[in-house]
Amino acid sequence: MTHGHIGKDWAGLFVPLCLAMAAPALALMKQPAPLPEEPIAPLVAAGPSDQAKIALGEGLFHDARLSHDGVFACSSCHRLELSGDDGQARSVAADGESLDFNAPTVFNSAFSFRLNWRGNFDTFEEQNEAVLLDDKLMNTSWDELLPKLRSDRNYAERFARIYGEAASRATVLDALAVFQRSLITPDARFDRYLKGERDAITADEEHGYQLFKAYGCVACHQGANVGGNLFQKFGIFQDPFAGQKALSEADQGRFAITRAEADRHVFRVPSLRNVAVTSPYFHDGRTGSLGEAVKIMARNQLGRELDQRDADLIVKFLGTLTGEYRGRPLTSAAERLEQ
């Protein structure tokens, strides 16, 4: 643009004015353009919430006094400093035996339409109470737990300040649930890619995403949580339990709850958020290899045998789904156990 027809004085005023008017436009131009609509959406961080309740719930979540013998806390199976699970195929029960299911990560579970592998709980409050009272888990009772909390001066003051009453069944369950709903891991590299930051993932990782869609994995693993929003039978094209000596009640999936034949081997589809750091995989923790898990799913759910190259590329894509908690990327509990 030339200013030859504008007087020197006017030009001196005009140029800064143009720059001032252009500044918002230039700022917008610097923002990455979001990609066209994709079957996976970026994860949105939690909005404003009651920080006092979150802090109280966090204290309860880590407190072993919530269990009968004072050995287990919620965080025993859901290690928040790592990946929100415990890295074991199946956690240890209160009686020292293995539990029926692999402990899923607690991170981002607020986005799942149901909770647990069988989807037998609709809310955190329901699930938490069941865990507290289950004789294989926390093995406590309200008559045992509430006096412990009420006799603790710190808890007594906080419950009174936040809820206006002493610790009760309702307030304990509410505080735990509020905290668990805050356990969101945004800012995965793939989220930044979806928002238009194209170099947030590598060419191989992007290729893996295209394969993830082309093979049909995305039919069950989509949305902001990359799954967690429907039920599906484990074993559509092949039987993943073939050759297994005996089937446990856990292997029966929702059938163990509903007794409806259509629910046999049906499970809630897990979220793939942070999947690269939440091994072992499947309801029974049958494999610690993400590559093997991808091949098992392709074989049993899609009727496809993946070659090693495609499996490796899909695994690379899945690695971009690892998010952050309190500003730090999640790390694998399974790897920590091996060290």
C-alpha positions as CSV (number, residue, x, y, z in Angstrom):
1,M,0.0,0.0,0.0
2,T,1.4,3.5,-0.9
3,H,0.7,6.7,0.9
4,G,2.1,9.1,-1.7
5,H,-1.3,11.0,-1.9
6,I,-1.5,11.4,1.9
7,G,0.3,14.3,3.6
8,K,3.2,13.6,5.8
9,D,1.3,14.5,9.0
10,W,-1.7,12.5,8.1
11,A,0.5,9.5,7.1
12,G,2.1,9.6,10.5
13,L,-1.3,9.2,12.1
14,F,-2.7,6.8,9.6
15,V,-0.1,4.1,9.9
16,P,-0.4,3.6,13.7
17,L,-4.2,3.6,13.3
18,C,-4.0,0.9,10.6
19,L,-1.7,-1.2,12.8
20,A,-4.0,-0.8,15.8
21,M,-7.0,-1.9,13.7
22,A,-5.1,-4.8,12.2
23,A,-3.8,-6.1,15.6
24,P,-6.9,-8.2,16.4
25,A,-6.8,-9.7,12.9
26,L,-3.1,-10.4,13.1
27,A,-3.7,-12.1,16.5
28,L,-6.4,-14.3,15.0
29,M,-4.1,-15.2,12.1
30,K,-1.6,-16.5,14.6
31,Q,-4.1,-18.9,16.1
32,P,-4.0,-22.4,14.5
33,A,-7.1,-23.2,12.5
34,P,-9.1,-26.1,13.9
35,L,-9.3,-29.2,11.7
36,P,-12.6,-30.0,9.9
37,E,-15.0,-32.0,12.1
38,E,-13.4,-35.3,13.3
39,P,-14.9,-38.3,15.1
40,I,-12.7,-37.5,18.1
41,A,-13.0,-34.1,19.9
42,P,-10.5,-32.2,22.0
43,L,-10.8,-32.8,25.7
44,V,-11.9,-29.7,27.6
45,A,-10.4,-29.0,31.0
46,A,-12.8,-28.8,34.0
47,G,-14.5,-25.5,34.5
48,P,-14.8,-23.6,37.7
49,S,-15.7,-25.8,40.7
50,D,-15.7,-25.9,44.4
51,Q,-12.0,-26.1,45.3
52,A,-12.7,-26.7,49.0
53,K,-14.8,-29.8,48.1
54,I,-12.2,-31.0,45.7
55,A,-9.5,-30.7,48.3
56,L,-11.7,-32.5,50.9
57,G,-12.5,-35.2,48.4
58,E,-8.8,-35.6,47.5
59,G,-8.0,-36.1,51.2
60,L,-10.6,-38.8,51.5
61,F,-9.4,-40.4,48.2
62,H,-5.9,-40.9,49.7
63,D,-7.0,-41.8,53.2
64,A,-6.6,-45.5,54.1
65,R,-9.0,-45.0,57.1
66,L,-11.8,-45.4,54.6
67,S,-11.1,-49.1,54.6
68,H,-11.9,-51.5,57.4
69,D,-8.3,-52.4,58.3
70,G,-6.7,-49.1,57.3
71,V,-4.6,-50.6,54.6
72,F,-6.3,-49.6,51.4
73,A,-7.2,-46.2,50.1
74,C,-9.0,-45.4,46.8
75,S,-5.5,-44.3,45.6
76,S,-4.1,-47.8,46.3
77,C,-5.6,-48.9,43.0
78,H,-5.8,-45.5,41.4
79,R,-2.4,-43.9,41.7
80,L,-2.8,-40.3,40.6
81,E,0.9,-39.5,40.6
82,L,1.2,-42.1,37.7
83,S,-1.6,-43.1,35.4
84,G,-4.7,-43.3,37.6
85,D,-4.5,-47.1,37.9
86,D,-2.1,-49.5,39.6
87,G,-0.3,-51.2,36.7
88,Q,-1.4,-54.7,37.7
89,A,-3.4,-57.2,35.7
90,R,-5.8,-57.4,38.6
91,S,-5.6,-55.6,41.9
92,V,-5.3,-57.3,45.2
93,A,-8.5,-57.7,47.2
94,A,-9.0,-57.1,50.9
95,D,-8.6,-60.8,51.5
96,G,-5.3,-61.0,49.7
97,E,-6.7,-62.6,46.6
98,S,-6.8,-61.0,43.1
99,L,-9.9,-59.1,42.2
100,D,-12.1,-60.1,39.2
101,F,-11.3,-57.1,37.1
102,N,-8.3,-55.0,35.9
103,A,-8.5,-51.6,37.7
104,P,-9.3,-49.0,35.0
105,T,-7.8,-45.5,35.3
106,V,-9.9,-43.0,37.2
107,F,-8.7,-40.2,35.0
108,N,-11.4,-38.8,32.6
109,S,-14.0,-41.3,33.9
110,A,-16.4,-38.3,34.4
111,F,-16.8,-38.4,30.6
112,S,-17.9,-42.1,30.6
113,F,-21.6,-42.7,30.3
114,R,-21.4,-45.6,32.8
115,L,-18.7,-46.6,35.3
116,N,-16.8,-49.9,35.6
117,W,-16.1,-52.5,33.0
118,R,-19.7,-53.8,33.1
119,G,-21.2,-50.3,33.3
120,N,-23.1,-51.2,36.4
121,F,-23.0,-47.7,38.0
122,D,-24.4,-44.5,36.7
123,T,-22.8,-42.1,39.1
124,F,-19.6,-41.8,41.2
125,E,-21.7,-41.7,44.3
126,E,-23.2,-45.1,43.6
127,Q,-19.9,-46.6,42.7
128,N,-18.0,-45.1,45.7
129,E,-20.6,-46.5,48.1
130,A,-20.4,-49.9,46.6
131,V,-16.6,-49.9,46.8
132,L,-16.6,-48.7,50.4
133,L,-19.0,-51.5,51.5
134,D,-17.7,-54.3,49.3
135,D,-16.0,-56.9,51.5
136,K,-13.5,-57.5,48.8
137,L,-12.6,-53.9,48.5
138,M,-12.7,-51.3,51.3
139,N,-14.8,-53.7,53.5
140,T,-16.1,-51.0,55.7
141,S,-19.5,-49.8,56.9
142,W,-21.0,-46.3,57.5
143,D,-21.2,-47.2,61.2
144,E,-17.5,-47.8,61.2
145,L,-16.4,-45.1,58.9
146,L,-18.3,-42.0,60.0
147,P,-17.1,-42.0,63.6
148,K,-13.5,-42.1,62.3
149,L,-14.0,-39.0,60.3
150,R,-16.0,-37.2,62.9
151,S,-13.4,-37.8,65.5
152,D,-10.7,-36.3,63.3
153,R,-10.5,-32.6,64.1
154,N,-9.3,-31.6,60.6
155,Y,-12.1,-33.5,58.9
156,A,-14.7,-32.3,61.5
157,E,-13.8,-28.6,60.8
158,R,-13.8,-29.0,57.1
159,F,-17.1,-30.8,56.8
160,A,-18.7,-28.3,59.1
161,R,-17.3,-25.4,57.1
162,I,-18.1,-26.8,53.6
163,Y,-21.4,-28.7,54.3
164,G,-22.6,-27.1,57.5
165,E,-22.8,-30.5,59.2
166,A,-20.7,-33.4,60.4
167,A,-19.5,-36.0,58.0
168,S,-22.4,-38.1,56.8
169,R,-23.0,-40.7,54.1
170,A,-24.2,-38.1,51.7
171,T,-21.4,-35.6,52.3
172,V,-18.6,-38.1,52.1
173,L,-19.9,-39.5,48.8
174,D,-20.4,-36.0,47.5
175,A,-16.9,-34.9,48.3
176,L,-15.3,-38.0,46.7
177,A,-17.5,-37.6,43.6
178,V,-16.6,-33.9,43.2
179,F,-12.9,-34.7,43.4
180,Q,-13.2,-37.6,40.9
181,R,-15.0,-35.4,38.4
182,S,-12.1,-33.0,38.5
183,L,-9.6,-35.7,37.4
184,I,-9.3,-34.6,33.8
185,T,-6.2,-34.8,31.7
186,P,-6.3,-32.2,28.9
187,D,-3.6,-30.9,26.6
188,A,-2.7,-34.2,25.0
189,R,-0.7,-33.7,21.8
190,F,-3.6,-35.0,19.8
191,D,-5.9,-32.4,21.4
192,R,-3.5,-29.7,20.2
193,Y,-3.5,-31.3,16.7
194,L,-7.3,-31.3,16.6
195,K,-7.2,-27.6,17.5
196,G,-5.1,-26.9,14.5
197,E,-1.5,-27.3,15.7
198,R,-0.6,-29.6,12.9
199,D,3.0,-30.2,14.1
200,A,1.9,-31.4,17.5
201,I,2.1,-34.9,16.2
202,T,4.5,-36.6,13.8
203,A,3.7,-37.8,10.3
204,D,3.8,-41.4,11.5
205,E,1.4,-40.6,14.3
206,E,-1.0,-38.8,11.9
207,H,-0.8,-41.9,9.6
208,G,-1.7,-44.1,12.5
209,Y,-4.7,-41.9,13.2
210,Q,-5.8,-42.3,9.6
211,L,-5.4,-46.1,9.9
212,F,-7.4,-46.0,13.2
213,K,-10.2,-44.5,11.3
214,A,-9.9,-46.5,8.1
215,Y,-9.9,-49.9,10.0
216,G,-13.0,-48.9,11.9
217,C,-11.5,-48.6,15.4
218,V,-13.2,-45.2,15.7
219,A,-16.6,-46.8,15.4
220,C,-16.4,-47.6,19.2
221,H,-13.6,-45.2,20.2
222,Q,-14.8,-41.7,19.4
223,G,-15.9,-38.5,21.0
224,A,-13.9,-36.4,23.5
225,N,-13.2,-39.5,25.6
226,V,-12.2,-41.7,22.7
227,G,-14.7,-44.3,24.0
228,G,-16.5,-44.8,27.2
229,N,-19.9,-44.0,25.7
230,L,-21.4,-47.3,24.7
231,F,-21.5,-51.1,25.3
232,Q,-20.0,-53.6,23.0
233,K,-19.5,-57.3,22.9
234,F,-15.9,-58.5,23.3
235,G,-15.6,-61.0,20.4
236,I,-17.6,-60.1,17.3
237,F,-15.6,-61.9,14.6
238,Q,-13.6,-64.3,16.8
239,D,-13.9,-65.6,20.3
240,P,-11.3,-64.1,22.6
241,F,-12.1,-66.7,25.2
242,A,-11.4,-69.7,22.9
243,G,-8.9,-72.0,24.5
244,Q,-9.4,-70.5,28.0
245,K,-9.8,-73.4,30.5
246,A,-12.7,-71.7,32.4
247,L,-14.7,-68.5,32.2
248,S,-15.0,-66.4,35.3
249,E,-18.1,-64.4,36.1
250,A,-16.1,-61.3,35.1
251,D,-15.6,-62.8,31.6
252,Q,-19.4,-62.9,31.2
253,G,-19.6,-59.1,31.2
254,R,-23.0,-57.5,31.7
255,F,-24.6,-61.0,31.5
256,A,-23.5,-61.5,35.1
257,I,-25.8,-58.6,36.1
258,T,-28.7,-58.7,33.6
259,R,-28.8,-62.5,32.8
260,A,-29.8,-61.4,29.3
261,E,-28.1,-63.6,26.7
262,A,-27.6,-60.6,24.5
263,D,-25.3,-59.2,27.3
264,R,-23.0,-62.1,27.4
265,H,-19.3,-60.9,27.1
266,V,-20.7,-57.3,26.7
267,F,-18.6,-54.6,28.3
268,R,-18.5,-50.8,28.5
269,V,-16.1,-49.7,25.8
270,P,-13.1,-48.2,27.6
271,S,-11.8,-44.8,26.9
272,L,-8.4,-44.7,25.1
273,R,-7.4,-41.5,26.7
274,N,-3.9,-42.2,28.2
275,V,-4.0,-45.7,26.9
276,A,-0.2,-45.8,26.2
277,V,0.4,-45.4,30.0
278,T,-2.4,-47.6,31.4
279,S,-1.3,-51.1,30.8
280,P,-2.2,-54.0,31.3
281,Y,-5.2,-54.0,29.0
282,F,-8.7,-55.5,28.8
283,H,-11.0,-56.4,31.7
284,D,-8.7,-59.2,32.8
285,G,-5.4,-57.5,32.1
286,R,-4.5,-60.2,29.6
287,T,-1.7,-58.3,27.9
288,G,0.7,-55.6,28.9
289,S,1.6,-54.8,25.3
290,L,-0.3,-52.1,23.6
291,G,0.7,-53.4,20.2
292,E,-0.7,-56.8,21.1
293,A,-3.9,-55.2,22.4
294,V,-4.4,-53.4,19.1
295,K,-4.0,-56.7,17.2
296,I,-6.4,-58.5,19.5
297,M,-9.0,-55.9,19.0
298,A,-8.5,-55.8,15.2
299,R,-8.8,-59.6,15.1
300,N,-11.8,-60.0,17.4
301,Q,-13.8,-56.8,16.8
302,L,-13.0,-56.0,13.2
303,G,-12.2,-59.4,11.7
304,R,-8.8,-58.0,10.5
305,E,-5.3,-59.3,10.9
306,L,-3.0,-56.2,11.2
307,D,0.5,-56.4,9.8
308,Q,3.2,-55.2,12.2
309,R,3.7,-51.9,10.4
310,D,0.1,-50.8,10.7
311,A,-0.1,-52.0,14.3
312,D,3.0,-50.0,15.1
313,L,1.6,-46.9,13.4
314,I,-1.7,-47.1,15.4
315,V,0.3,-47.5,18.6
316,K,2.2,-44.4,17.7
317,F,-1.1,-42.5,17.3
318,L,-2.4,-43.8,20.6
319,G,0.7,-42.4,22.3
320,T,-0.5,-38.9,21.4
321,L,-3.6,-39.3,23.6
322,T,-1.6,-39.1,26.8
323,G,-2.6,-35.9,28.7
324,E,-1.5,-34.0,31.7
325,Y,-2.6,-33.8,35.3
326,R,-1.6,-30.7,37.2
327,G,0.8,-29.7,34.5
328,R,2.7,-33.0,34.2
329,P,2.2,-35.8,31.6
330,L,0.9,-39.0,33.0
331,T,3.4,-41.9,33.4
332,S,2.9,-45.6,33.5
333,A,2.3,-47.4,36.8
334,A,3.1,-50.7,35.1
335,E,6.6,-49.4,34.1
336,R,7.1,-48.1,37.7
337,L,6.3,-51.6,39.1
338,E,8.9,-53.1,36.8
339,Q,11.7,-50.8,38.0
